[in-house]
Amino acid sequence: MSGSGLRSNKKEKKPTWDFFLNRYRWPLAVIFIGLALIGAGLFQYPSQDQNPVVEILSQEETVPVTIWVDAQGALLNPGVYELPGNARINDLLIRAGGLAANADREWLAKNINLAQTMTDGAKIYIPHISEAAQSLLAFPDLDPGQVTAKVNLNTAADSELKELWGIGEARVAAIISARPFLKIEELIEKKIVPQNVYDRIKEKITAF
């Protein structure tokens, strides 16, 4: 046979898995370790954040504070009423049955803020129409000049307030800006006058 027709009787050996591992064992080891570390990190990290601890702030229902308010004057059912702590003047008037027929509605519209919240122990007085004239008729033998009425913190003019002991220009302005008053004690609560001034004038003032 010619040389060109000769074929090798030896079969070419294909690389085996053992050969591949032996030759690339170190790079493969490095790759395997790297993948293992990455896998461990991915496994552990989400476990902390996938299910985060959520603190739920529960809002406990607060029991409404009860207040007692005195409603007098031109009302269908004047009296002392127990109301929720966030009640407003309008709520009190509704509980008192509403205004009487002879209530001074013009005075009410000018001097009372129906949306104002009330404090415990407050007093609301709704005057009747021409109440001042009626009070004079009750004492026909008295000279009108002798009938001394208390100074109403909600309606008194500057000159009337200045007649009170210890009340000057600055305190007059403070009283007017703090209107309406639900009770005279608010002069102390709102820090408009000191205690010694309040003690001298408390019998001469009113708030309605």
C-alpha positions as a Python dict, from the first residue, in 0.01 Angstrom:
ca = {
    (1, 'M'): (0, 0, 0),
    (2, 'S'): (109, 352, -70),
    (3, 'G'): (206, 588, 211),
    (4, 'S'): (-94, 807, 137),
    (5, 'G'): (-325, 521, 206),
    (6, 'L'): (-184, 450, 543),
    (7, 'R'): (-408, 519, 834),
    (8, 'S'): (-301, 524, 1189),
    (9, 'N'): (-431, 236, 1388),
    (10, 'K'): (-423, 450, 1700),
    (11, 'K'): (-753, 612, 1792),
    (12, 'E'): (-744, 970, 1912),
    (13, 'K'): (-833, 987, 2280),
    (14, 'K'): (-1105, 1237, 2372),
    (15, 'P'): (-1051, 1445, 2688),
    (16, 'T'): (-1217, 1275, 2983),
    (17, 'W'): (-1386, 1442, 3284),
    (18, 'D'): (-1095, 1340, 3505),
    (19, 'F'): (-854, 1502, 3262),
    (20, 'F'): (-1063, 1820, 3260),
    (21, 'L'): (-1078, 1833, 3641),
    (22, 'N'): (-707, 1766, 3682),
    (23, 'R'): (-611, 2033, 3435),
    (24, 'Y'): (-849, 2305, 3558),
    (25, 'R'): (-893, 2203, 3918),
    (26, 'W'): (-758, 2526, 4067),
    (27, 'P'): (-955, 2768, 3853),
    (28, 'L'): (-1262, 2553, 3908),
    (29, 'A'): (-1201, 2552, 4281),
    (30, 'V'): (-1176, 2930, 4286),
    (31, 'I'): (-1495, 2964, 4081),
    (32, 'F'): (-1680, 2717, 4303),
    (33, 'I'): (-1574, 2893, 4622),
    (34, 'G'): (-1676, 3229, 4478),
    (35, 'L'): (-2016, 3100, 4374),
    (36, 'A'): (-2062, 2942, 4717),
    (37, 'L'): (-1985, 3271, 4893),
    (38, 'I'): (-2216, 3465, 4663),
    (39, 'G'): (-2491, 3212, 4714),
    (40, 'A'): (-2453, 3222, 5089),
    (41, 'G'): (-2468, 3602, 5085),
    (42, 'L'): (-2782, 3606, 4872),
    (43, 'F'): (-2941, 3351, 5100),
    (44, 'Q'): (-2867, 3531, 5423),
    (45, 'Y'): (-2920, 3897, 5323),
    (46, 'P'): (-3282, 3872, 5208),
    (47, 'S'): (-3366, 3673, 5518),
    (48, 'Q'): (-3315, 3991, 5717),
    (49, 'D'): (-3513, 4219, 5491),
    (50, 'Q'): (-3771, 4001, 5320),
    (51, 'N'): (-3975, 3983, 5634),
    (52, 'P'): (-3887, 4300, 5822),
    (53, 'V'): (-4026, 4345, 6166),
    (54, 'V'): (-4298, 4606, 6137),
    (55, 'E'): (-4386, 4786, 6455),
    (56, 'I'): (-4755, 4864, 6452),
    (57, 'L'): (-4842, 5164, 6662),
    (58, 'S'): (-5182, 5088, 6793),
    (59, 'Q'): (-5399, 5385, 6871),
    (60, 'E'): (-5597, 5315, 7181),
    (61, 'E'): (-5939, 5467, 7181),
    (62, 'T'): (-5945, 5744, 7433),
    (63, 'V'): (-6255, 5786, 7640),
    (64, 'P'): (-6397, 6136, 7579),
    (65, 'V'): (-6346, 6370, 7870),
    (66, 'T'): (-6672, 6471, 8029),
    (67, 'I'): (-6733, 6836, 8111),
    (68, 'W'): (-7013, 7010, 8295),
    (69, 'V'): (-7141, 7341, 8159),
    (70, 'D'): (-7406, 7577, 8294),
    (71, 'A'): (-7650, 7715, 8035),
    (72, 'Q'): (-7878, 7994, 8157),
    (73, 'G'): (-8087, 8279, 8025),
    (74, 'A'): (-8323, 8282, 7732),
    (75, 'L'): (-8321, 7907, 7663),
    (76, 'L'): (-8608, 7661, 7652),
    (77, 'N'): (-8442, 7432, 7905),
    (78, 'P'): (-8173, 7616, 8100),
    (79, 'G'): (-7965, 7408, 8339),
    (80, 'V'): (-7637, 7228, 8395),
    (81, 'Y'): (-7545, 6977, 8127),
    (82, 'E'): (-7288, 6701, 8096),
    (83, 'L'): (-7121, 6704, 7756),
    (84, 'P'): (-6820, 6542, 7584),
    (85, 'G'): (-6494, 6723, 7630),
    (86, 'N'): (-6484, 6839, 7267),
    (87, 'A'): (-6836, 6986, 7273),
    (88, 'R'): (-6894, 7331, 7132),
    (89, 'I'): (-7126, 7610, 7238),
    (90, 'N'): (-7371, 7516, 6965),
    (91, 'D'): (-7392, 7164, 7109),
    (92, 'L'): (-7481, 7310, 7448),
    (93, 'L'): (-7758, 7528, 7306),
    (94, 'I'): (-7905, 7225, 7129),
    (95, 'R'): (-7899, 7024, 7453),
    (96, 'A'): (-8073, 7316, 7627),
    (97, 'G'): (-8360, 7296, 7379),
    (98, 'G'): (-8256, 7597, 7172),
    (99, 'L'): (-8329, 7966, 7215),
    (100, 'A'): (-8643, 8096, 7377),
    (101, 'A'): (-8875, 8316, 7175),
    (102, 'N'): (-8758, 8632, 7352),
    (103, 'A'): (-8386, 8556, 7330),
    (104, 'D'): (-8167, 8842, 7214),
    (105, 'R'): (-8055, 8681, 6890),
    (106, 'E'): (-7877, 8994, 6770),
    (107, 'W'): (-7661, 8997, 7082),
    (108, 'L'): (-7591, 8626, 7039),
    (109, 'A'): (-7477, 8670, 6680),
    (110, 'K'): (-7241, 8954, 6775),
    (111, 'N'): (-7087, 8813, 7090),
    (112, 'I'): (-7096, 8433, 7091),
    (113, 'N'): (-6891, 8207, 6866),
    (114, 'L'): (-7108, 7897, 6838),
    (115, 'A'): (-6814, 7695, 6705),
    (116, 'Q'): (-6597, 7757, 7010),
    (117, 'T'): (-6511, 7457, 7227),
    (118, 'M'): (-6597, 7477, 7595),
    (119, 'T'): (-6408, 7408, 7915),
    (120, 'D'): (-6527, 7231, 8226),
    (121, 'G'): (-6722, 7457, 8459),
    (122, 'A'): (-6798, 7721, 8195),
    (123, 'K'): (-7121, 7918, 8196),
    (124, 'I'): (-7317, 8045, 7898),
    (125, 'Y'): (-7583, 8309, 7950),
    (126, 'I'): (-7816, 8414, 7668),
    (127, 'P'): (-7986, 8744, 7751),
    (128, 'H'): (-8350, 8819, 7684),
    (129, 'I'): (-8451, 9109, 7461),
    (130, 'S'): (-8440, 9440, 7648),
    (131, 'E'): (-8310, 9262, 7956),
    (132, 'A'): (-8158, 9581, 8096),
    (133, 'A'): (-8493, 9762, 8074),
    (134, 'Q'): (-8671, 9471, 8238),
    (135, 'S'): (-8425, 9472, 8526),
    (136, 'L'): (-8508, 9837, 8592),
    (137, 'L'): (-8879, 9759, 8596),
    (138, 'A'): (-8816, 9505, 8870),
    (139, 'F'): (-8694, 9790, 9097),
    (140, 'P'): (-8928, 10084, 9021),
    (141, 'D'): (-8827, 10274, 9336),
    (142, 'L'): (-8459, 10279, 9244),
    (143, 'D'): (-8293, 10550, 9047),
    (144, 'P'): (-8151, 10396, 8727),
    (145, 'G'): (-7813, 10533, 8827),
    (146, 'Q'): (-7820, 10321, 9140),
    (147, 'V'): (-7864, 9997, 8950),
    (148, 'T'): (-7506, 9878, 8916),
    (149, 'A'): (-7452, 9588, 8680),
    (150, 'K'): (-7142, 9377, 8656),
    (151, 'V'): (-6900, 9451, 8376),
    (152, 'N'): (-6943, 9192, 8105),
    (153, 'L'): (-6600, 9091, 7974),
    (154, 'N'): (-6751, 9006, 7637),
    (155, 'T'): (-6942, 9327, 7567),
    (156, 'A'): (-6796, 9602, 7785),
    (157, 'A'): (-6651, 9907, 7613),
    (158, 'D'): (-6296, 10023, 7670),
    (159, 'S'): (-6411, 10289, 7915),
    (160, 'E'): (-6604, 10034, 8125),
    (161, 'L'): (-6307, 9800, 8147),
    (162, 'K'): (-6074, 10082, 8248),
    (163, 'E'): (-6295, 10155, 8549),
    (164, 'L'): (-6195, 9820, 8696),
    (165, 'W'): (-5909, 9821, 8946),
    (166, 'G'): (-5575, 9742, 8790),
    (167, 'I'): (-5699, 9745, 8430),
    (168, 'G'): (-5510, 9982, 8204),
    (169, 'E'): (-5468, 10026, 7829),
    (170, 'A'): (-5261, 9710, 7778),
    (171, 'R'): (-5496, 9485, 7976),
    (172, 'V'): (-5803, 9632, 7808),
    (173, 'A'): (-5652, 9541, 7471),
    (174, 'A'): (-5567, 9192, 7599),
    (175, 'I'): (-5923, 9137, 7724),
    (176, 'I'): (-6079, 9248, 7397),
    (177, 'S'): (-5845, 9030, 7188),
    (178, 'A'): (-5923, 8726, 7406),
    (179, 'R'): (-6301, 8748, 7363),
    (180, 'P'): (-6529, 8562, 7397),
    (181, 'F'): (-6491, 8451, 7757),
    (182, 'L'): (-6689, 8155, 7882),
    (183, 'K'): (-6611, 8228, 8247),
    (184, 'I'): (-6434, 8504, 8438),
    (185, 'E'): (-6163, 8262, 8556),
    (186, 'E'): (-6023, 8273, 8203),
    (187, 'L'): (-5863, 8606, 8296),
    (188, 'I'): (-5623, 8398, 8506),
    (189, 'E'): (-5611, 8095, 8277),
    (190, 'K'): (-5520, 8312, 7977),
    (191, 'K'): (-5270, 8509, 8188),
    (192, 'I'): (-5438, 8840, 8116),
    (193, 'V'): (-5430, 8967, 8474),
    (194, 'P'): (-5235, 8855, 8783),
    (195, 'Q'): (-5405, 8689, 9077),
    (196, 'N'): (-5414, 9003, 9295),
    (197, 'V'): (-5597, 9201, 9024),
    (198, 'Y'): (-5842, 8917, 8966),
    (199, 'D'): (-5921, 8896, 9337),
    (200, 'R'): (-6004, 9269, 9346),
    (201, 'I'): (-6235, 9267, 9042),
    (202, 'K'): (-6394, 8919, 9037),
    (203, 'E'): (-6709, 9039, 9217),
    (204, 'K'): (-6756, 9318, 8963),
    (205, 'I'): (-6723, 9123, 8640),
    (206, 'T'): (-6919, 8858, 8456),
    (207, 'A'): (-6894, 8667, 8129),
    (208, 'F'): (-7188, 8562, 7914),
}
